[in-house]
Amino acid sequence: MAHKKIMKYNLNFAQKEIWSRLVKKAESGNIANAYLFSGPAGTGKEGLALMFAQLINCMSSETEICFKCDSCIRFKSLQHEKLKIIVPLPAPKSNKDDDYQLISDDYIEAINKKSIDPFYKIKLPKSKRIIIQSIKHLKKKIYLNQANGGRNIVVIFDSELLCEGQGESGNALLKILEEPPDDTTFILVSDHKKMLFQTIISRCQLVETPIIPDVYILDWFNNQNVEKSEFLVFLSRGNMHQAKFLLSQPVEKTTSTIERLINLLLQKNSNQWRNFTESYSRLSLKDSKKFEHHFNLISLWFRAANRYRQGLNSGFDKTNLLPQIVDFNEVYPKANIYAIILCLEDVSRSISQNLFMPLILLNMILDIQKNLNE
């Protein structure tokens, strides 16, 4: 029960300063036509956007969500008539203007999970972009929903994917933002703000969310009665998505995965490289969340190696990974660790861009090898 309470109701404490700013905006009544919630992954941006939408439409208060009025009850289940949530979807099977194609069973199930857990990440199978049909459907509906008071809220998750491909969805949304309907607010949410069109960004008020405080994640782990919770907090790096992934497996499996992947990337073994590119190309399609978490762990190891090089606590000092970090710094004293971390981050970003992953991964390995001996 404590776990549910933290996940459902304490996001405003995890992002206390940001939530306080949002409350002031709601209290002033000066609500913008468009906001952009951006920041690192797993920082609660989507949950904050939904809470802000709920607060704006609360019938009892302008300073806190009452959870009791009719509006708040419907927002709690994300089934409010004033709320529209847009997420990346698979390409439609036909060009028919069919609402059913936009509201699949997978979408409904994902929305239900999101209503329970604000940190739940919606990723539907084969969904690589925000499709133009979603924006066309929005344009039709948004101008028809002006009655009955309240404010229409359109929340767009992974909004950088509006601009994928030729950016037709982004351009279509831009036209709406240029002449927005009355009593309507758009909230774009993105881990990668720079991938959005600058013309879209310029029409939004920015809300930058920092990483989740360690104390919040530590409390969450402790409520699960997890061993080595402080080490898991270190591995989470303020990212609740990463924290939830770490909770799903034993700590020993996590450390052995890191050790195996680092050994593979450091060794000059073409057969192992081939196996890695093939298996992780498949993983990027089958389970993109796991793919991203593994790359977060690799990046964290290199950051730890850099901290050790500077005479600081690596974060792995009390684990069986410390000898690997020591050996790395002895063998590669001139390695450009910063450049290696950038390579890993580029790969993580490319997963949503429909790029040819085997080539991306092979180029990453070659770049890492190059930067080991700079």
N, C-alpha and C positions, 0 to 999 in steps of 0.2 A: 504493500500500500504506500509505503514511503517512497518507493521508486516512482510510482505513478504520480504522486504529488509533486516531486521534483521535476519530472519530465513535463507535466501539464501546466503547472501554475507558477513555477518559479523562474521562468525565462525572464520575467521583468526584473528579477534580482540578479540573474546572471549577467544581464546587460542593463544594469541599473541606470547608468548615466544616459544611455541612448533612450531607454524607455521614458525617463524623466523629460527629455527633450520632446518626445512624441506626445506625451501627455500635455505639455505646454502648448503644442501646436493645436491639439484638439480643443483644449480649454479656450484658446483665443478665438476659435471659430474661423480662423484664417487658413483654411485647408487648401493646399495647392492642387492644381490639376494633375500634376505628375511628380512622383518621387522615384529615386533610384537608390535602393538599398544594396550596397556593395561591401565587400570585405572578404576575408579568407573563408574557405569552405568550413562548414560545421560550426558557425558562430551564431546560429539562430536567426539569420536574416529573414527566412521565410516565415518562421513562427512570429517574429516581431511584426512583419507586414500584416499577417492575419489578425494579430491582436490589435494593431492600430486600426484596421478596418472595423473590428468589433467595437472598439472604443468609440470611434466616430459615429457609429449607428446605435450606441447604447441609449436606451430611452430613459434611463434613470440617473445617469451621471456623465459628466464631461471629464472627470479626473481619474476615474477607475472603472474597470469593467465590473458590472454588478453580477453577471452570470445568472440573473433571475428574470429579467424582462424577456418578453417574447423574442425581441431581436437578438439578444445575447444567447438565448437558448438555441436559436436556429444557426447562429454563427458558430456555436460550439461544435455542431455537427458538420459545418461547412456546407450547409444546405440552404443558406439565406438567399432570397430572391434578389437581393442587392449585391450579392457577391458572385463574381465570375473569376474562376481560376483557369489560367492558360498554362499548359505545360508542353514540352516537346512530345510530338506524336509520330507514329509511323506514317509513311506516305499512304494516302488513301488508295483503295483498290480501284476506284473509278473517279471520274471528274464530276460526278453528280453532286449537287449541293444538298448533301444528305447529313443531317445532324447526327444520325445514328453512328456514322463513321467516326465522329469526334468524341462520342461518349460510349466507349467500349466497356465490357465487364472489367477489364484490367484497370481502366481509368477509375471506375466507380470504387473498386477495391482499394486502389491507391489513395483516393480521397478519404475513404473511411479510415485508413491507417494514419493518414496525416492529421485527421481530426483528433485522434487519440494521442499521437506523439508529434509535437511540433518539429522535432529533429528528424523525423522520418523523411528520407529522400526519395521523391517520386522519380523512378526511372523505368519507363515502360519499354518492353522489348522492341528493338529496331527503331527507336526514336532518336533521331540524330539532329532534328531541327524543329523549330516552331513553324508549322506549315501554314501556308497562305490561307487555307480553308478556315483555320481557326480565327484569323483576323477578319475575313469576310463575314463569318458567322457573327463575330463580335460587333462588327459595324452595323449589321442588320438589327441586332437585338438591343444594343445599348441605347439607341434613340427611341426605342419603344417602351423603355422601362423608366419613365420619368415621373410616374405618379406615386401616390401613397407615401410621400415624405421620405426622409432618410437620404443617404448618399450612395450612389452606385460606386462600387469599388471593383476595379479590374486588377487582379494580381497576376503577374507574369513571372513564373519561375524559370530559371536558366535563360534569362532574357537575352543574353549575348547570342543565343541561337536564332534570334530573329534575323540576324545578319549573315547567317550561313548561306553558302551557295552564292546566288546572285542578289541575295538580300531583299527579295520581293516582299517578304513578310515585314521586314524592318521598314521598308519604304511605305507600305500600306499603313502601318501603325503611325508612322511619322505624319501622314496626311490627317489622321484623326487627332493627333496631338496638336497640330497646327490650328485646328478649329474644334476643340473638345466640346462635347455636349455639356449642358448645364448639370450641376450637382453630380459630377462624376470625377473620380480620382483614379489615376493609373499608378500602380506601384510595381515597378520593375525590380526584379531581384537577380543579382548576378555575382558569381565568384570571379568573373573576368571582365571587369568594366571596360577595359581597353578594346575589347572585341566588338563593342557596340558602336554604331555610327555616332560620330561626334554631334551630328545634328539632333539625334535623339537625346544624348546626354545633356545638351545645352537647354533642353526644354524640361529638365527634371531638377527638382531640389535633391541634393545629394545627402544621403544618410550613410555614413561609414561606420561599420560595426567592427570592433576589435575582437581579438580571440577571446574565448570563454575563460574566465579566471580559473586557475588551477584548483582553488578551494571548492568551487562548484563541482568540478569533475571529480575531485577527491571524495566529496560527500556522496556523489552518485555511485562511485565504485564501492565505497564503504557500505552503502545501503544494499549492495549485492553480496556483501560478505566475501569480497575478493581478496586473495593473498597478493602481496607485493603491489598494493594499490598505488603507492607513491611512484614506483617504477612505471606503472601503466599510465599515470598522469603525465610523467615525463615523455613517454612515447606518444601520448595524445596531442601534445603541443597546442592545447586550447581548441581542439577540433573534436566536437562531440560525435561526428560520424566515425572518426578514427577510434574514439573511446569505445563506441558500441561494437566496432569490429574487433577490437582487442578483447573485449569481454566475451566474445563468441568462441574463443579458443584458449587453451592453456598457455600460460606465459612461456613455458618451455618450447611449445610449438612456434611461438612468435620469434623467440631468439634463434631457434634453429633455422627458421625461414630466412632471417636476416643474414645469418652466417653463410648459408648456402648460396644466396643470391650475390653476396659480396664476393665470395670466392670465385663464382662463375664470371663475374664482370672483371675481376682483376687478372684472371688467368688468360693466357693466350692459347685457347683451345677452340679451334674452329668448329669441331663437332658439338661441343657444349654450347657455343654461340648459336649454332643452327637450331639445336633443340630448344634453346631459350626463346629465340625469335618465333619459332613455330608455336610453341605452347602458349606464350604470352600474347601472340596475335589472336589465337583462339579465345584466350581468356578475356581479351578486350571486347570481344563480341558476345561471349557467353555470360560474363559476370564483370561488368566494367567497374563496379564498386570494389570488388576484390583486387582487380588490377590496380586501381588508384591507391588502395591502401598499401599494397606491396611496394609501390613506388614511393609512397610517403615514408615507409620504413627504411628503404635504401637511402633516400635523401637524408633522413635523420641520422643514419650511421655515419655518413660523410660529414655532417655537421658536428657530430660527436668527435670524429677524428680530428677535425679542425680545432675544436675546443681543447682536446688533449695536447695538440701541437703547441697551443698557446699557454700551456701550463694550467689550464682550468679543469674543473671536474667535467668529465665527458658525459656523464649521465649513465654510462655503462660501467662505471668503475667497480661496482659490486656484482657484475655479471660475468658469465663465461665468454663474453664478447670482447672484454678488455684486451686479452692477448692479441687478438686479431687487429685491434686498433693500434696497439703498440708496434706490431710487426709492420703494419702499413706505413706508419710514419718513419720507421727505420729504412724500409725498402724504397719508399717514394718520398724523400724529404722535400722535393721541389714540386710535388703534384699541385696542380691548380685546382684546389678543391672547390672554389667558388664557381669555376667554369663547369665542373662536373655536376654540381647541384643545379645549375641553370639547364644543362642538358636533360636532366631527369624531370625538371618542371616543364620543359617544352614537350616532352613525351606525354606527361599527364594531361596537358592542355589539348594535345592533338587527338585524344581519344574521342572527342565530340565533333571532330572536324571531317570525318569521312575520308581520312587519309589512308594510304596503303601501309598498314601497321608493320608488316615484316621489314620493309625498307626503313621505316622510321626507327625501329628497334636496332637494326643492324648499324645504321648511321650513328645511333646513340652509343653503341658499344665501341665503335671506331673512334668516336670523339672522346670517350672516356679514356681509351688507351692512349690517345694523343696527349691528353691533359695530365696523364700520370707522370709523364717524363719531361714536362716543360721546364 
